[in-house]
Amino acid sequence: FKRKSAILVLLWITFCFKPAQKFFFLPELGPLSGAVGGRVKFATTLSPPERPFLSVSWDFKGVNIITSTSTNITEPGHTNRISLDRATGTLELRNLVLEDSGEYRLTIIPDRGLQRMGRITLNVYVPITAATISSPAAVLIEGQSSTTLTCEGSGSIITREWIKDGHHLHLTDSLNLGMDNRTVFIQPVLSSNHGTYQCRVSNPVSSKTASFHLTVNYGPYNVSIIGPSAAWPGHKVTMQCIADSVPPANFSWSFNGNNTNVKTSTFVIEKLEPKSIGNYTCTARNMVTMKENSTILDLRGKMIFIGHAFIVGIKIGLVASFSSCSAFLLYTPPRLQMICIF
């Protein structure tokens, strides 16, 4: 009887007095977002009036969920889930479920003045609790293989964002995304595709990120020898061979076309002698791609000035002596110079 009386009073006020309507919007710039099991508050821009509102009413999908006059009348499905601030019309909704998504309308009848109305939309999401990236198990070789990366997650997934090595994924002729960003297609794989991929799945209330390291076997490329092109006789010489390769390349060395027993990336000459002068070749080989590349370092001894002599008539006086080396004479009148090259 009390519920019917309240409704009759509200109808009598509405239709007998026929107040004009004033529309206002709740302050949020867009739809509200909430998580299943969580809570949201529909806050208004109204300040408490000097005289209490005659009626505050909230509707959801055309159904009245709460009306407050002298008493509060709550729709059974929202009992113990909503709280209303009659002074401002603000509504709090708790224990959210997906079915709470939709448009909410507020109608306020003041003691004096125009009827006020507002509306706002609520979207409820299942929180994302996990994310994974999967890819077919295979040995990938540059230029010969293709693959896919698939991103999955649990919860209400609204967006998927792909990142590679800390940067937003760059699409190319050989790397593309599916329409929903769920799958990355790489055909064929290139050395530039090697690295760590991340997929971030998100909705307005939660997000998760998954990581996956994609191995692309390639190379060896850019084989080079780090070491001196000339060194002093008797000094130690170290040469380091490097190459861009996945997996790391195997190395072998040859000297003047003859194989050596050195099978590491480093070649060491403990004491440089004339017989150590010549061409050092480093060969890098990838045991997965079965490709190899080589480079050569021409190692020479440094020049030493041994001495000079002056030509007076046909007499030559040598000022300094020298040890075994490749030597030549340089005549710049009236001086004769001897240069020794190891």
C-alpha positions in Angstrom: 0.0 0.0 0.0 2.9 2.4 0.8 4.5 1.7 -2.5 1.3 2.4 -4.4 0.8 5.6 -2.4 4.2 6.8 -3.2 3.8 6.2 -6.9 0.4 7.9 -6.9 1.9 10.9 -5.2 4.7 11.1 -7.7 2.3 10.8 -10.6 0.0 13.4 -9.1 2.9 15.8 -8.7 4.1 15.1 -12.3 0.8 15.4 -14.1 -1.1 17.9 -12.1 1.6 20.4 -11.7 3.3 19.5 -15.1 6.7 21.1 -14.3 9.0 22.0 -17.1 12.1 19.7 -17.5 15.7 20.7 -17.2 18.3 18.3 -18.6 21.7 17.9 -17.1 24.5 15.4 -17.7 26.5 13.5 -15.1 30.1 15.0 -15.0 32.1 12.1 -16.5 33.2 12.8 -20.1 32.4 9.3 -21.2 30.9 6.0 -20.1 31.7 4.8 -16.7 33.7 1.6 -16.4 33.4 -1.0 -13.7 34.8 -4.5 -12.9 32.7 -7.5 -12.2 32.4 -7.8 -8.4 33.4 -4.1 -8.0 31.5 -0.9 -7.5 30.8 2.4 -9.3 29.4 5.7 -8.2 27.1 7.8 -10.5 28.0 11.3 -9.2 25.9 14.3 -10.2 26.9 18.0 -10.4 24.1 19.0 -8.1 24.6 20.7 -4.7 22.2 19.9 -1.8 19.1 22.1 -2.1 17.7 24.3 0.7 14.5 22.2 0.6 14.8 18.5 0.0 13.9 17.1 -3.4 10.3 15.8 -3.6 11.5 12.8 -5.6 14.7 11.2 -6.8 14.4 8.3 -9.2 16.9 6.1 -11.2 15.9 4.0 -14.2 17.9 1.3 -15.9 16.9 0.0 -19.3 13.4 1.4 -18.9 13.0 -0.2 -15.4 12.9 1.9 -12.2 15.5 0.5 -9.9 15.0 3.0 -7.0 12.6 5.9 -6.2 13.0 8.0 -3.1 10.2 10.2 -1.9 9.4 10.1 1.8 10.7 6.5 1.7 13.0 4.5 -0.7 11.5 1.9 -3.0 14.1 -0.4 -4.5 13.6 -2.9 -7.3 14.1 -6.4 -5.9 17.1 -7.2 -8.2 19.0 -4.3 -6.8 18.2 -4.7 -3.1 21.4 -4.4 -0.9 23.4 -3.4 -4.0 22.6 0.3 -4.3 22.8 3.4 -2.1 21.3 6.7 -2.9 22.3 10.2 -1.7 18.9 12.0 -1.8 20.6 15.4 -1.3 22.5 15.2 -4.7 21.0 12.3 -6.5 24.3 10.4 -6.5 23.9 6.6 -6.8 26.4 3.9 -5.8 26.1 0.4 -7.4 27.9 -2.5 -5.8 28.7 -6.2 -6.6 28.7 -5.4 -10.3 27.7 -8.1 -12.9 28.0 -8.0 -16.7 24.2 -7.4 -16.9 24.6 -4.1 -15.2 26.0 -2.6 -18.4 23.7 -0.1 -20.1 22.3 3.4 -19.8 21.1 4.8 -16.5 18.6 7.7 -16.2 18.1 10.0 -13.3 15.0 12.1 -12.7 14.7 14.7 -9.9 11.6 16.6 -9.0 12.6 19.5 -6.7 10.4 21.3 -4.2 10.6 24.3 -6.4 11.9 24.8 -9.9 12.3 22.7 -12.9 12.4 18.9 -13.1 15.9 17.7 -13.7 17.1 14.8 -15.7 20.4 13.2 -16.5 21.8 10.1 -18.1 25.1 8.1 -18.2 26.2 4.7 -19.6 28.0 2.0 -17.6 30.2 -0.7 -19.1 31.1 -3.6 -16.9 34.1 -5.8 -17.7 35.5 -9.1 -16.5 39.0 -8.3 -15.1 41.8 -9.8 -17.2 43.8 -12.3 -15.1 46.2 -13.9 -17.6 47.8 -13.4 -21.0 49.9 -15.8 -23.1 51.7 -15.8 -26.5 51.9 -19.1 -28.4 53.8 -20.0 -31.5 54.3 -23.3 -33.4 57.3 -25.2 -32.3 59.8 -25.1 -35.1 63.4 -24.3 -36.0 63.2 -21.0 -37.9 65.7 -20.2 -40.6 65.9 -16.8 -42.2 64.3 -16.6 -45.6 63.2 -20.2 -45.5 60.6 -20.5 -42.6 57.3 -18.8 -41.7 55.6 -18.6 -38.3 52.8 -17.0 -36.3 52.5 -15.5 -32.8 49.0 -15.8 -31.2 48.0 -13.7 -28.2 45.3 -15.0 -25.8 44.0 -13.8 -22.4 41.3 -14.5 -19.9 38.6 -11.8 -19.2 37.0 -9.1 -21.2 39.6 -8.3 -23.8 39.0 -4.9 -25.6 42.4 -4.2 -27.0 45.6 -6.1 -27.9 48.9 -4.2 -28.3 52.0 -5.8 -29.7 55.5 -4.7 -28.7 58.9 -5.9 -29.9 62.2 -5.3 -28.1 60.5 -2.4 -26.2 59.0 -0.6 -29.2 55.6 -0.8 -30.9 55.6 -3.5 -33.5 56.4 -2.2 -36.9 54.5 -3.8 -39.8 56.3 -4.8 -43.0 55.6 -6.7 -46.2 56.6 -9.9 -44.4 55.0 -9.1 -41.0 51.3 -8.4 -40.6 48.6 -8.5 -38.0 45.2 -10.2 -38.1 42.1 -8.1 -38.1 41.6 -8.3 -34.3 45.3 -8.0 -33.6 45.2 -11.5 -32.1 47.8 -13.1 -34.4 51.1 -11.9 -35.9 51.9 -13.5 -39.3 55.5 -13.5 -40.3 56.2 -14.9 -43.8 59.1 -15.4 -44.3 61.1 -14.8 -41.1 64.0 -12.4 -41.3 66.9 -11.7 -39.0 65.1 -8.5 -38.0 62.2 -10.6 -36.6 64.5 -12.2 -34.0 63.8 -10.8 -30.5 61.4 -10.5 -27.7 57.7 -9.9 -28.4 55.1 -8.7 -25.9 51.4 -8.7 -26.1 49.4 -6.4 -23.8 45.7 -7.3 -23.5 43.5 -4.7 -21.7 40.1 -3.3 -21.0 39.3 -0.1 -19.1 39.6 -1.8 -15.7 42.6 -4.1 -16.0 45.5 -5.3 -18.2 48.0 -8.1 -18.5 51.2 -8.5 -20.6 52.7 -11.7 -22.0 56.3 -12.1 -23.4 57.7 -14.5 -25.9 61.3 -14.8 -27.3 61.3 -15.7 -31.0 64.5 -17.3 -32.3 65.3 -16.8 -35.9 68.5 -18.6 -37.0 70.6 -16.4 -39.4 74.1 -15.6 -40.6 76.9 -15.5 -40.2 77.0 -11.9 -41.5 79.5 -9.0 -41.1 82.5 -11.2 -40.3 85.5 -9.1 -39.3 88.8 -9.4 -37.5 89.6 -7.0 -34.7 93.4 -6.7 -34.4 96.4 -4.7 -35.6 97.4 -4.6 -39.2 101.0 -4.0 -38.2 103.0 -4.9 -35.0 106.4 -4.6 -33.6 108.8 -7.6 -33.8 108.9 -9.7 -30.7 105.5 -8.3 -29.4 102.4 -10.3 -28.6 99.6 -10.0 -31.2 95.9 -10.9 -30.5 93.3 -11.1 -33.2 89.6 -11.5 -32.5 87.1 -12.7 -35.1 83.4 -11.6 -34.7 80.3 -12.3 -36.7 76.5 -11.6 -36.5 75.0 -15.1 -36.2 72.2 -17.0 -34.4 73.2 -19.4 -33.0 76.8 -18.1 -32.4 79.1 -19.1 -35.2 82.0 -21.6 -35.1 85.4 -20.2 -36.1 88.5 -21.6 -37.8 91.7 -19.8 -38.9 94.1 -20.2 -41.8 97.5 -18.5 -42.4 98.6 -17.8 -45.9 96.1 -20.3 -47.2 97.2 -23.1 -44.8 94.8 -24.4 -42.1 95.8 -23.9 -38.5 94.6 -25.8 -35.4 92.9 -22.7 -34.0 89.1 -23.3 -33.7 88.2 -20.4 -31.5 87.3 -16.8 -32.2 90.7 -15.6 -30.9 94.1 -16.1 -32.6 97.2 -15.3 -30.5 100.8 -14.9 -31.7 102.9 -14.9 -28.5 105.9 -13.4 -30.2 105.8 -11.8 -33.7 108.6 -13.1 -36.0 109.2 -12.6 -39.7 107.6 -16.0 -40.4 104.4 -14.8 -38.7 103.9 -12.0 -41.2 101.2 -12.6 -43.8 97.4 -13.1 -44.4 95.2 -14.4 -41.6 91.8 -15.7 -42.7 89.0 -16.2 -40.2 86.0 -18.4 -41.4 82.7 -18.2 -39.5 80.2 -21.0 -39.9 76.6 -21.3 -38.7 75.8 -25.0 -37.9 72.0 -24.5 -38.3 71.8 -22.4 -41.4 74.9 -24.2 -42.7 76.2 -21.0 -44.1 79.8 -19.6 -43.8 81.6 -16.4 -44.5 85.3 -15.4 -44.2 87.5 -12.3 -43.9 91.2 -11.6 -44.2 93.6 -9.6 -42.1 97.0 -8.7 -43.7 99.4 -8.6 -40.8 102.7 -6.7 -41.4 105.7 -5.8 -39.2 106.3 -2.2 -38.4 109.3 -0.3 -40.1 112.4 0.5 -38.1 115.0 3.0 -39.2 118.4 1.2 -38.9 120.9 3.8 -39.9 122.2 6.1 -42.6 125.5 6.8 -44.4 126.9 9.7 -46.3 128.4 9.3 -49.7 131.6 11.1 -50.2 133.2 10.2 -53.5 132.9 6.4 -53.4 133.3 5.9 -49.6 130.2 4.8 -47.6 130.2 4.9 -43.8 127.4 2.9 -42.0 126.4 4.4 -38.7 124.3 1.6 -37.2 124.0 -2.2 -37.4 120.8 -4.3 -37.7 119.5 -7.8 -37.2 117.7 -10.1 -39.7 115.0 -8.3 -41.5 113.8 -7.3 -45.0 115.8 -4.2 -45.8 116.1 -1.7 -48.6 118.2 1.4 -49.3 116.8 4.8 -49.8 119.2 7.3 -51.5 118.4 11.0 -51.0 121.6 12.9 -51.9 123.9 13.1 -50.2 122.3 10.7 -47.6 121.8 7.0 -48.0 119.2 5.6 -45.6 118.5 1.9 -44.7 115.0 0.9 -43.8 114.2 -2.5 -42.2 110.7 -4.0 -42.4 109.9 -7.0 -40.2 
